[in-house]
Amino acid sequence: MTVAATVLVWHEAEGWGVIDSPETPGGCWAHFSHIVTQGAHSLRPGQPVHLDWVAGEQDGYHFRATSVYPADETPADVRPTGTHQTPGYHSTLELTFDDPDVPG
């Protein structure tokens, strides 16, 4: 469900902020990747927005945004088809250990 909300604080350098609405008391954590607009994905304190959210802990907040867009804009479909995550969330790590029984 989309609700009307207001940006409380936005940390441009870190790409996250807190959005407030009556439905998300205490604030809703939002990441820049949840901003569904074309172009720059940034918000400013005091900006009215539309917010979709889920209940869930994130950095001390009880709610997390799933999509955010400025109140005066139409949301854009900026996510890859068939997934709810942007490519920036994907990473891999491969660890290879030396065999302790093989002389180095």
Phi and psi restraints in degrees (range 20) as a CNS / XPLOR table:
assign (resid 1 and name C) (resid 2 and name N)
       (resid 2 and name CA) (resid 2 and name C) 1.0 -90.0 20.0 2
assign (resid 2 and name N) (resid 2 and name CA)
       (resid 2 and name C) (resid 3 and name N) 1.0 132.6 20.0 2
assign (resid 2 and name C) (resid 3 and name N)
       (resid 3 and name CA) (resid 3 and name C) 1.0 -125.3 20.0 2
assign (resid 3 and name N) (resid 3 and name CA)
       (resid 3 and name C) (resid 4 and name N) 1.0 156.4 20.0 2
assign (resid 3 and name C) (resid 4 and name N)
       (resid 4 and name CA) (resid 4 and name C) 1.0 -77.5 20.0 2
assign (resid 4 and name N) (resid 4 and name CA)
       (resid 4 and name C) (resid 5 and name N) 1.0 138.5 20.0 2
assign (resid 4 and name C) (resid 5 and name N)
       (resid 5 and name CA) (resid 5 and name C) 1.0 -150.1 20.0 2
assign (resid 5 and name N) (resid 5 and name CA)
       (resid 5 and name C) (resid 6 and name N) 1.0 174.6 20.0 2
assign (resid 5 and name C) (resid 6 and name N)
       (resid 6 and name CA) (resid 6 and name C) 1.0 -133.7 20.0 2
assign (resid 6 and name N) (resid 6 and name CA)
       (resid 6 and name C) (resid 7 and name N) 1.0 137.8 20.0 2
assign (resid 6 and name C) (resid 7 and name N)
       (resid 7 and name CA) (resid 7 and name C) 1.0 -72.6 20.0 2
assign (resid 7 and name N) (resid 7 and name CA)
       (resid 7 and name C) (resid 8 and name N) 1.0 120.4 20.0 2
assign (resid 7 and name C) (resid 8 and name N)
       (resid 8 and name CA) (resid 8 and name C) 1.0 -82.3 20.0 2
assign (resid 8 and name N) (resid 8 and name CA)
       (resid 8 and name C) (resid 9 and name N) 1.0 -49.2 20.0 2
assign (resid 8 and name C) (resid 9 and name N)
       (resid 9 and name CA) (resid 9 and name C) 1.0 -148.7 20.0 2
assign (resid 9 and name N) (resid 9 and name CA)
       (resid 9 and name C) (resid 10 and name N) 1.0 145.6 20.0 2
assign (resid 9 and name C) (resid 10 and name N)
       (resid 10 and name CA) (resid 10 and name C) 1.0 -136.9 20.0 2
assign (resid 10 and name N) (resid 10 and name CA)
       (resid 10 and name C) (resid 11 and name N) 1.0 122.2 20.0 2
assign (resid 10 and name C) (resid 11 and name N)
       (resid 11 and name CA) (resid 11 and name C) 1.0 -96.4 20.0 2
assign (resid 11 and name N) (resid 11 and name CA)
       (resid 11 and name C) (resid 12 and name N) 1.0 91.1 20.0 2
assign (resid 11 and name C) (resid 12 and name N)
       (resid 12 and name CA) (resid 12 and name C) 1.0 -56.0 20.0 2
assign (resid 12 and name N) (resid 12 and name CA)
       (resid 12 and name C) (resid 13 and name N) 1.0 -46.1 20.0 2
assign (resid 12 and name C) (resid 13 and name N)
       (resid 13 and name CA) (resid 13 and name C) 1.0 -64.6 20.0 2
assign (resid 13 and name N) (resid 13 and name CA)
       (resid 13 and name C) (resid 14 and name N) 1.0 -33.5 20.0 2
assign (resid 13 and name C) (resid 14 and name N)
       (resid 14 and name CA) (resid 14 and name C) 1.0 -93.6 20.0 2
assign (resid 14 and name N) (resid 14 and name CA)
       (resid 14 and name C) (resid 15 and name N) 1.0 -16.4 20.0 2
assign (resid 14 and name C) (resid 15 and name N)
       (resid 15 and name CA) (resid 15 and name C) 1.0 77.3 20.0 2
assign (resid 15 and name N) (resid 15 and name CA)
       (resid 15 and name C) (resid 16 and name N) 1.0 30.8 20.0 2
assign (resid 15 and name C) (resid 16 and name N)
       (resid 16 and name CA) (resid 16 and name C) 1.0 -147.5 20.0 2
assign (resid 16 and name N) (resid 16 and name CA)
       (resid 16 and name C) (resid 17 and name N) 1.0 165.3 20.0 2
assign (resid 16 and name C) (resid 17 and name N)
       (resid 17 and name CA) (resid 17 and name C) 1.0 -164.5 20.0 2
assign (resid 17 and name N) (resid 17 and name CA)
       (resid 17 and name C) (resid 18 and name N) 1.0 -172.3 20.0 2
assign (resid 17 and name C) (resid 18 and name N)
       (resid 18 and name CA) (resid 18 and name C) 1.0 -124.4 20.0 2
assign (resid 18 and name N) (resid 18 and name CA)
       (resid 18 and name C) (resid 19 and name N) 1.0 133.0 20.0 2
assign (resid 18 and name C) (resid 19 and name N)
       (resid 19 and name CA) (resid 19 and name C) 1.0 -119.5 20.0 2
assign (resid 19 and name N) (resid 19 and name CA)
       (resid 19 and name C) (resid 20 and name N) 1.0 138.8 20.0 2
assign (resid 19 and name C) (resid 20 and name N)
       (resid 20 and name CA) (resid 20 and name C) 1.0 -114.8 20.0 2
assign (resid 20 and name N) (resid 20 and name CA)
       (resid 20 and name C) (resid 21 and name N) 1.0 140.5 20.0 2
assign (resid 20 and name C) (resid 21 and name N)
       (resid 21 and name CA) (resid 21 and name C) 1.0 -153.8 20.0 2
assign (resid 21 and name N) (resid 21 and name CA)
       (resid 21 and name C) (resid 22 and name N) 1.0 160.5 20.0 2
assign (resid 21 and name C) (resid 22 and name N)
       (resid 22 and name CA) (resid 22 and name C) 1.0 -59.4 20.0 2
assign (resid 22 and name N) (resid 22 and name CA)
       (resid 22 and name C) (resid 23 and name N) 1.0 -28.7 20.0 2
assign (resid 22 and name C) (resid 23 and name N)
       (resid 23 and name CA) (resid 23 and name C) 1.0 -80.0 20.0 2
assign (resid 23 and name N) (resid 23 and name CA)
       (resid 23 and name C) (resid 24 and name N) 1.0 -14.0 20.0 2
assign (resid 23 and name C) (resid 24 and name N)
       (resid 24 and name CA) (resid 24 and name C) 1.0 -125.6 20.0 2
assign (resid 24 and name N) (resid 24 and name CA)
       (resid 24 and name C) (resid 25 and name N) 1.0 65.7 20.0 2
assign (resid 24 and name C) (resid 25 and name N)
       (resid 25 and name CA) (resid 25 and name C) 1.0 -59.2 20.0 2
assign (resid 25 and name N) (resid 25 and name CA)
       (resid 25 and name C) (resid 26 and name N) 1.0 135.5 20.0 2
assign (resid 25 and name C) (resid 26 and name N)
       (resid 26 and name CA) (resid 26 and name C) 1.0 91.0 20.0 2
assign (resid 26 and name N) (resid 26 and name CA)
       (resid 26 and name C) (resid 27 and name N) 1.0 -6.7 20.0 2
assign (resid 26 and name C) (resid 27 and name N)
       (resid 27 and name CA) (resid 27 and name C) 1.0 101.6 20.0 2
assign (resid 27 and name N) (resid 27 and name CA)
       (resid 27 and name C) (resid 28 and name N) 1.0 155.1 20.0 2
assign (resid 27 and name C) (resid 28 and name N)
       (resid 28 and name CA) (resid 28 and name C) 1.0 -120.9 20.0 2
assign (resid 28 and name N) (resid 28 and name CA)
       (resid 28 and name C) (resid 29 and name N) 1.0 123.7 20.0 2
assign (resid 28 and name C) (resid 29 and name N)
       (resid 29 and name CA) (resid 29 and name C) 1.0 -73.0 20.0 2
assign (resid 29 and name N) (resid 29 and name CA)
       (resid 29 and name C) (resid 30 and name N) 1.0 136.3 20.0 2
assign (resid 29 and name C) (resid 30 and name N)
       (resid 30 and name CA) (resid 30 and name C) 1.0 -136.9 20.0 2
assign (resid 30 and name N) (resid 30 and name CA)
       (resid 30 and name C) (resid 31 and name N) 1.0 141.3 20.0 2
assign (resid 30 and name C) (resid 31 and name N)
       (resid 31 and name CA) (resid 31 and name C) 1.0 -109.2 20.0 2
assign (resid 31 and name N) (resid 31 and name CA)
       (resid 31 and name C) (resid 32 and name N) 1.0 151.7 20.0 2
assign (resid 31 and name C) (resid 32 and name N)
       (resid 32 and name CA) (resid 32 and name C) 1.0 -58.1 20.0 2
assign (resid 32 and name N) (resid 32 and name CA)
       (resid 32 and name C) (resid 33 and name N) 1.0 -27.8 20.0 2
assign (resid 32 and name C) (resid 33 and name N)
       (resid 33 and name CA) (resid 33 and name C) 1.0 -70.6 20.0 2
assign (resid 33 and name N) (resid 33 and name CA)
       (resid 33 and name C) (resid 34 and name N) 1.0 -11.3 20.0 2
assign (resid 33 and name C) (resid 34 and name N)
       (resid 34 and name CA) (resid 34 and name C) 1.0 -89.7 20.0 2
assign (resid 34 and name N) (resid 34 and name CA)
       (resid 34 and name C) (resid 35 and name N) 1.0 -4.8 20.0 2
assign (resid 34 and name C) (resid 35 and name N)
       (resid 35 and name CA) (resid 35 and name C) 1.0 -80.9 20.0 2
assign (resid 35 and name N) (resid 35 and name CA)
       (resid 35 and name C) (resid 36 and name N) 1.0 116.3 20.0 2
assign (resid 35 and name C) (resid 36 and name N)
       (resid 36 and name CA) (resid 36 and name C) 1.0 -102.0 20.0 2
assign (resid 36 and name N) (resid 36 and name CA)
       (resid 36 and name C) (resid 37 and name N) 1.0 71.9 20.0 2
assign (resid 36 and name C) (resid 37 and name N)
       (resid 37 and name CA) (resid 37 and name C) 1.0 -132.7 20.0 2
assign (resid 37 and name N) (resid 37 and name CA)
       (resid 37 and name C) (resid 38 and name N) 1.0 160.0 20.0 2
assign (resid 37 and name C) (resid 38 and name N)
       (resid 38 and name CA) (resid 38 and name C) 1.0 -78.1 20.0 2
assign (resid 38 and name N) (resid 38 and name CA)
       (resid 38 and name C) (resid 39 and name N) 1.0 150.1 20.0 2
assign (resid 38 and name C) (resid 39 and name N)
       (resid 39 and name CA) (resid 39 and name C) 1.0 83.9 20.0 2
assign (resid 39 and name N) (resid 39 and name CA)
       (resid 39 and name C) (resid 40 and name N) 1.0 -149.9 20.0 2
assign (resid 39 and name C) (resid 40 and name N)
       (resid 40 and name CA) (resid 40 and name C) 1.0 -62.1 20.0 2
assign (resid 40 and name N) (resid 40 and name CA)
       (resid 40 and name C) (resid 41 and name N) 1.0 135.7 20.0 2
assign (resid 40 and name C) (resid 41 and name N)
       (resid 41 and name CA) (resid 41 and name C) 1.0 -104.2 20.0 2
assign (resid 41 and name N) (resid 41 and name CA)
       (resid 41 and name C) (resid 42 and name N) 1.0 83.8 20.0 2
assign (resid 41 and name C) (resid 42 and name N)
       (resid 42 and name CA) (resid 42 and name C) 1.0 -146.5 20.0 2
assign (resid 42 and name N) (resid 42 and name CA)
       (resid 42 and name C) (resid 43 and name N) 1.0 155.3 20.0 2
assign (resid 42 and name C) (resid 43 and name N)
       (resid 43 and name CA) (resid 43 and name C) 1.0 -130.3 20.0 2
assign (resid 43 and name N) (resid 43 and name CA)
       (resid 43 and name C) (resid 44 and name N) 1.0 170.9 20.0 2
assign (resid 43 and name C) (resid 44 and name N)
       (resid 44 and name CA) (resid 44 and name C) 1.0 -133.6 20.0 2
assign (resid 44 and name N) (resid 44 and name CA)
       (resid 44 and name C) (resid 45 and name N) 1.0 145.4 20.0 2
assign (resid 44 and name C) (resid 45 and name N)
       (resid 45 and name CA) (resid 45 and name C) 1.0 -54.9 20.0 2
assign (resid 45 and name N) (resid 45 and name CA)
       (resid 45 and name C) (resid 46 and name N) 1.0 138.0 20.0 2
assign (resid 45 and name C) (resid 46 and name N)
       (resid 46 and name CA) (resid 46 and name C) 1.0 88.2 20.0 2
assign (resid 46 and name N) (resid 46 and name CA)
       (resid 46 and name C) (resid 47 and name N) 1.0 -9.9 20.0 2
assign (resid 46 and name C) (resid 47 and name N)
       (resid 47 and name CA) (resid 47 and name C) 1.0 -71.8 20.0 2
assign (resid 47 and name N) (resid 47 and name CA)
       (resid 47 and name C) (resid 48 and name N) 1.0 129.5 20.0 2
assign (resid 47 and name C) (resid 48 and name N)
       (resid 48 and name CA) (resid 48 and name C) 1.0 -75.7 20.0 2
assign (resid 48 and name N) (resid 48 and name CA)
       (resid 48 and name C) (resid 49 and name N) 1.0 136.9 20.0 2
assign (resid 48 and name C) (resid 49 and name N)
       (resid 49 and name CA) (resid 49 and name C) 1.0 -139.4 20.0 2
assign (resid 49 and name N) (resid 49 and name CA)
       (resid 49 and name C) (resid 50 and name N) 1.0 168.3 20.0 2
assign (resid 49 and name C) (resid 50 and name N)
       (resid 50 and name CA) (resid 50 and name C) 1.0 -105.5 20.0 2
assign (resid 50 and name N) (resid 50 and name CA)
       (resid 50 and name C) (resid 51 and name N) 1.0 140.1 20.0 2
assign (resid 50 and name C) (resid 51 and name N)
       (resid 51 and name CA) (resid 51 and name C) 1.0 -133.9 20.0 2
assign (resid 51 and name N) (resid 51 and name CA)
       (resid 51 and name C) (resid 52 and name N) 1.0 131.8 20.0 2
assign (resid 51 and name C) (resid 52 and name N)
       (resid 52 and name CA) (resid 52 and name C) 1.0 -110.8 20.0 2
assign (resid 52 and name N) (resid 52 and name CA)
       (resid 52 and name C) (resid 53 and name N) 1.0 138.6 20.0 2
assign (resid 52 and name C) (resid 53 and name N)
       (resid 53 and name CA) (resid 53 and name C) 1.0 -146.5 20.0 2
assign (resid 53 and name N) (resid 53 and name CA)
       (resid 53 and name C) (resid 54 and name N) 1.0 165.8 20.0 2
assign (resid 53 and name C) (resid 54 and name N)
       (resid 54 and name CA) (resid 54 and name C) 1.0 -133.1 20.0 2
assign (resid 54 and name N) (resid 54 and name CA)
       (resid 54 and name C) (resid 55 and name N) 1.0 152.5 20.0 2
assign (resid 54 and name C) (resid 55 and name N)
       (resid 55 and name CA) (resid 55 and name C) 1.0 -75.9 20.0 2
assign (resid 55 and name N) (resid 55 and name CA)
       (resid 55 and name C) (resid 56 and name N) 1.0 134.2 20.0 2
assign (resid 55 and name C) (resid 56 and name N)
       (resid 56 and name CA) (resid 56 and name C) 1.0 165.8 20.0 2
assign (resid 56 and name N) (resid 56 and name CA)
       (resid 56 and name C) (resid 57 and name N) 1.0 141.1 20.0 2
assign (resid 56 and name C) (resid 57 and name N)
       (resid 57 and name CA) (resid 57 and name C) 1.0 -71.4 20.0 2
assign (resid 57 and name N) (resid 57 and name CA)
       (resid 57 and name C) (resid 58 and name N) 1.0 134.8 20.0 2
assign (resid 57 and name C) (resid 58 and name N)
       (resid 58 and name CA) (resid 58 and name C) 1.0 -152.2 20.0 2
assign (resid 58 and name N) (resid 58 and name CA)
       (resid 58 and name C) (resid 59 and name N) 1.0 111.2 20.0 2
assign (resid 58 and name C) (resid 59 and name N)
       (resid 59 and name CA) (resid 59 and name C) 1.0 50.1 20.0 2
assign (resid 59 and name N) (resid 59 and name CA)
       (resid 59 and name C) (resid 60 and name N) 1.0 40.8 20.0 2
assign (resid 59 and name C) (resid 60 and name N)
       (resid 60 and name CA) (resid 60 and name C) 1.0 89.3 20.0 2
assign (resid 60 and name N) (resid 60 and name CA)
       (resid 60 and name C) (resid 61 and name N) 1.0 -0.8 20.0 2
assign (resid 60 and name C) (resid 61 and name N)
       (resid 61 and name CA) (resid 61 and name C) 1.0 -103.3 20.0 2
assign (resid 61 and name N) (resid 61 and name CA)
       (resid 61 and name C) (resid 62 and name N) 1.0 148.6 20.0 2
assign (resid 61 and name C) (resid 62 and name N)
       (resid 62 and name CA) (resid 62 and name C) 1.0 -89.7 20.0 2
assign (resid 62 and name N) (resid 62 and name CA)
       (resid 62 and name C) (resid 63 and name N) 1.0 -2.5 20.0 2
assign (resid 62 and name C) (resid 63 and name N)
       (resid 63 and name CA) (resid 63 and name C) 1.0 -135.9 20.0 2
assign (resid 63 and name N) (resid 63 and name CA)
       (resid 63 and name C) (resid 64 and name N) 1.0 148.1 20.0 2
assign (resid 63 and name C) (resid 64 and name N)
       (resid 64 and name CA) (resid 64 and name C) 1.0 -127.3 20.0 2
assign (resid 64 and name N) (resid 64 and name CA)
       (resid 64 and name C) (resid 65 and name N) 1.0 137.8 20.0 2
assign (resid 64 and name C) (resid 65 and name N)
       (resid 65 and name CA) (resid 65 and name C) 1.0 -73.3 20.0 2
assign (resid 65 and name N) (resid 65 and name CA)
       (resid 65 and name C) (resid 66 and name N) 1.0 143.6 20.0 2
assign (resid 65 and name C) (resid 66 and name N)
       (resid 66 and name CA) (resid 66 and name C) 1.0 -109.7 20.0 2
assign (resid 66 and name N) (resid 66 and name CA)
       (resid 66 and name C) (resid 67 and name N) 1.0 -24.4 20.0 2
assign (resid 66 and name C) (resid 67 and name N)
       (resid 67 and name CA) (resid 67 and name C) 1.0 -159.9 20.0 2
assign (resid 67 and name N) (resid 67 and name CA)
       (resid 67 and name C) (resid 68 and name N) 1.0 145.5 20.0 2
assign (resid 67 and name C) (resid 68 and name N)
       (resid 68 and name CA) (resid 68 and name C) 1.0 -141.0 20.0 2
assign (resid 68 and name N) (resid 68 and name CA)
       (resid 68 and name C) (resid 69 and name N) 1.0 139.6 20.0 2
assign (resid 68 and name C) (resid 69 and name N)
       (resid 69 and name CA) (resid 69 and name C) 1.0 -151.9 20.0 2
assign (resid 69 and name N) (resid 69 and name CA)
       (resid 69 and name C) (resid 70 and name N) 1.0 146.9 20.0 2
assign (resid 69 and name C) (resid 70 and name N)
       (resid 70 and name CA) (resid 70 and name C) 1.0 -55.5 20.0 2
assign (resid 70 and name N) (resid 70 and name CA)
       (resid 70 and name C) (resid 71 and name N) 1.0 143.0 20.0 2
assign (resid 70 and name C) (resid 71 and name N)
       (resid 71 and name CA) (resid 71 and name C) 1.0 -61.0 20.0 2
assign (resid 71 and name N) (resid 71 and name CA)
       (resid 71 and name C) (resid 72 and name N) 1.0 -26.4 20.0 2
assign (resid 71 and name C) (resid 72 and name N)
       (resid 72 and name CA) (resid 72 and name C) 1.0 -94.4 20.0 2
assign (resid 72 and name N) (resid 72 and name CA)
       (resid 72 and name C) (resid 73 and name N) 1.0 12.5 20.0 2
assign (resid 72 and name C) (resid 73 and name N)
       (resid 73 and name CA) (resid 73 and name C) 1.0 -125.4 20.0 2
assign (resid 73 and name N) (resid 73 and name CA)
       (resid 73 and name C) (resid 74 and name N) 1.0 163.0 20.0 2
assign (resid 73 and name C) (resid 74 and name N)
       (resid 74 and name CA) (resid 74 and name C) 1.0 -96.0 20.0 2
assign (resid 74 and name N) (resid 74 and name CA)
       (resid 74 and name C) (resid 75 and name N) 1.0 136.7 20.0 2
assign (resid 74 and name C) (resid 75 and name N)
       (resid 75 and name CA) (resid 75 and name C) 1.0 -63.8 20.0 2
assign (resid 75 and name N) (resid 75 and name CA)
       (resid 75 and name C) (resid 76 and name N) 1.0 145.4 20.0 2
assign (resid 75 and name C) (resid 76 and name N)
       (resid 76 and name CA) (resid 76 and name C) 1.0 -107.4 20.0 2
assign (resid 76 and name N) (resid 76 and name CA)
       (resid 76 and name C) (resid 77 and name N) 1.0 147.4 20.0 2
assign (resid 76 and name C) (resid 77 and name N)
       (resid 77 and name CA) (resid 77 and name C) 1.0 -83.9 20.0 2
assign (resid 77 and name N) (resid 77 and name CA)
       (resid 77 and name C) (resid 78 and name N) 1.0 92.7 20.0 2
assign (resid 77 and name C) (resid 78 and name N)
       (resid 78 and name CA) (resid 78 and name C) 1.0 -106.2 20.0 2
assign (resid 78 and name N) (resid 78 and name CA)
       (resid 78 and name C) (resid 79 and name N) 1.0 3.0 20.0 2
assign (resid 78 and name C) (resid 79 and name N)
       (resid 79 and name CA) (resid 79 and name C) 1.0 -97.1 20.0 2
assign (resid 79 and name N) (resid 79 and name CA)
       (resid 79 and name C) (resid 80 and name N) 1.0 149.8 20.0 2
assign (resid 79 and name C) (resid 80 and name N)
       (resid 80 and name CA) (resid 80 and name C) 1.0 -61.9 20.0 2
assign (resid 80 and name N) (resid 80 and name CA)
       (resid 80 and name C) (resid 81 and name N) 1.0 145.2 20.0 2
assign (resid 80 and name C) (resid 81 and name N)
       (resid 81 and name CA) (resid 81 and name C) 1.0 -62.1 20.0 2
assign (resid 81 and name N) (resid 81 and name CA)
       (resid 81 and name C) (resid 82 and name N) 1.0 134.5 20.0 2
assign (resid 81 and name C) (resid 82 and name N)
       (resid 82 and name CA) (resid 82 and name C) 1.0 84.5 20.0 2
assign (resid 82 and name N) (resid 82 and name CA)
       (resid 82 and name C) (resid 83 and name N) 1.0 7.0 20.0 2
assign (resid 82 and name C) (resid 83 and name N)
       (resid 83 and name CA) (resid 83 and name C) 1.0 -144.4 20.0 2
assign (resid 83 and name N) (resid 83 and name CA)
       (resid 83 and name C) (resid 84 and name N) 1.0 156.5 20.0 2
assign (resid 83 and name C) (resid 84 and name N)
       (resid 84 and name CA) (resid 84 and name C) 1.0 -104.7 20.0 2
assign (resid 84 and name N) (resid 84 and name CA)
       (resid 84 and name C) (resid 85 and name N) 1.0 6.2 20.0 2
assign (resid 84 and name C) (resid 85 and name N)
       (resid 85 and name CA) (resid 85 and name C) 1.0 -120.9 20.0 2
assign (resid 85 and name N) (resid 85 and name CA)
       (resid 85 and name C) (resid 86 and name N) 1.0 149.0 20.0 2
assign (resid 85 and name C) (resid 86 and name N)
       (resid 86 and name CA) (resid 86 and name C) 1.0 -84.2 20.0 2
assign (resid 86 and name N) (resid 86 and name CA)
       (resid 86 and name C) (resid 87 and name N) 1.0 163.1 20.0 2
assign (resid 86 and name C) (resid 87 and name N)
       (resid 87 and name CA) (resid 87 and name C) 1.0 -58.3 20.0 2
assign (resid 87 and name N) (resid 87 and name CA)
       (resid 87 and name C) (resid 88 and name N) 1.0 -23.5 20.0 2
assign (resid 87 and name C) (resid 88 and name N)
       (resid 88 and name CA) (resid 88 and name C) 1.0 -64.9 20.0 2
assign (resid 88 and name N) (resid 88 and name CA)
       (resid 88 and name C) (resid 89 and name N) 1.0 -16.2 20.0 2
assign (resid 88 and name C) (resid 89 and name N)
       (resid 89 and name CA) (resid 89 and name C) 1.0 -86.9 20.0 2
assign (resid 89 and name N) (resid 89 and name CA)
       (resid 89 and name C) (resid 90 and name N) 1.0 -9.5 20.0 2
assign (resid 89 and name C) (resid 90 and name N)
       (resid 90 and name CA) (resid 90 and name C) 1.0 -92.9 20.0 2
assign (resid 90 and name N) (resid 90 and name CA)
       (resid 90 and name C) (resid 91 and name N) 1.0 130.5 20.0 2
assign (resid 90 and name C) (resid 91 and name N)
       (resid 91 and name CA) (resid 91 and name C) 1.0 -152.6 20.0 2
assign (resid 91 and name N) (resid 91 and name CA)
       (resid 91 and name C) (resid 92 and name N) 1.0 159.6 20.0 2
assign (resid 91 and name C) (resid 92 and name N)
       (resid 92 and name CA) (resid 92 and name C) 1.0 -135.0 20.0 2
assign (resid 92 and name N) (resid 92 and name CA)
       (resid 92 and name C) (resid 93 and name N) 1.0 159.2 20.0 2
assign (resid 92 and name C) (resid 93 and name N)
       (resid 93 and name CA) (resid 93 and name C) 1.0 -145.5 20.0 2
assign (resid 93 and name N) (resid 93 and name CA)
       (resid 93 and name C) (resid 94 and name N) 1.0 130.2 20.0 2
assign (resid 93 and name C) (resid 94 and name N)
       (resid 94 and name CA) (resid 94 and name C) 1.0 -122.3 20.0 2
assign (resid 94 and name N) (resid 94 and name CA)
       (resid 94 and name C) (resid 95 and name N) 1.0 124.9 20.0 2
assign (resid 94 and name C) (resid 95 and name N)
       (resid 95 and name CA) (resid 95 and name C) 1.0 -107.8 20.0 2
assign (resid 95 and name N) (resid 95 and name CA)
       (resid 95 and name C) (resid 96 and name N) 1.0 132.9 20.0 2
assign (resid 95 and name C) (resid 96 and name N)
       (resid 96 and name CA) (resid 96 and name C) 1.0 -125.3 20.0 2
assign (resid 96 and name N) (resid 96 and name CA)
       (resid 96 and name C) (resid 97 and name N) 1.0 124.0 20.0 2
assign (resid 96 and name C) (resid 97 and name N)
       (resid 97 and name CA) (resid 97 and name C) 1.0 -104.8 20.0 2
assign (resid 97 and name N) (resid 97 and name CA)
       (resid 97 and name C) (resid 98 and name N) 1.0 143.8 20.0 2
assign (resid 97 and name C) (resid 98 and name N)
       (resid 98 and name CA) (resid 98 and name C) 1.0 -68.3 20.0 2
assign (resid 98 and name N) (resid 98 and name CA)
       (resid 98 and name C) (resid 99 and name N) 1.0 143.6 20.0 2
assign (resid 98 and name C) (resid 99 and name N)
       (resid 99 and name CA) (resid 99 and name C) 1.0 -73.6 20.0 2
assign (resid 99 and name N) (resid 99 and name CA)
       (resid 99 and name C) (resid 100 and name N) 1.0 120.0 20.0 2
assign (resid 99 and name C) (resid 100 and name N)
       (resid 100 and name CA) (resid 100 and name C) 1.0 -67.2 20.0 2
assign (resid 100 and name N) (resid 100 and name CA)
       (resid 100 and name C) (resid 101 and name N) 1.0 -17.4 20.0 2
assign (resid 100 and name C) (resid 101 and name N)
       (resid 101 and name CA) (resid 101 and name C) 1.0 -89.1 20.0 2
assign (resid 101 and name N) (resid 101 and name CA)
       (resid 101 and name C) (resid 102 and name N) 1.0 -4.6 20.0 2
assign (resid 101 and name C) (resid 102 and name N)
       (resid 102 and name CA) (resid 102 and name C) 1.0 -101.0 20.0 2
assign (resid 102 and name N) (resid 102 and name CA)
       (resid 102 and name C) (resid 103 and name N) 1.0 122.8 20.0 2
assign (resid 102 and name C) (resid 103 and name N)
       (resid 103 and name CA) (resid 103 and name C) 1.0 -62.7 20.0 2
assign (resid 103 and name N) (resid 103 and name CA)
       (resid 103 and name C) (resid 104 and name N) 1.0 138.0 20.0 2
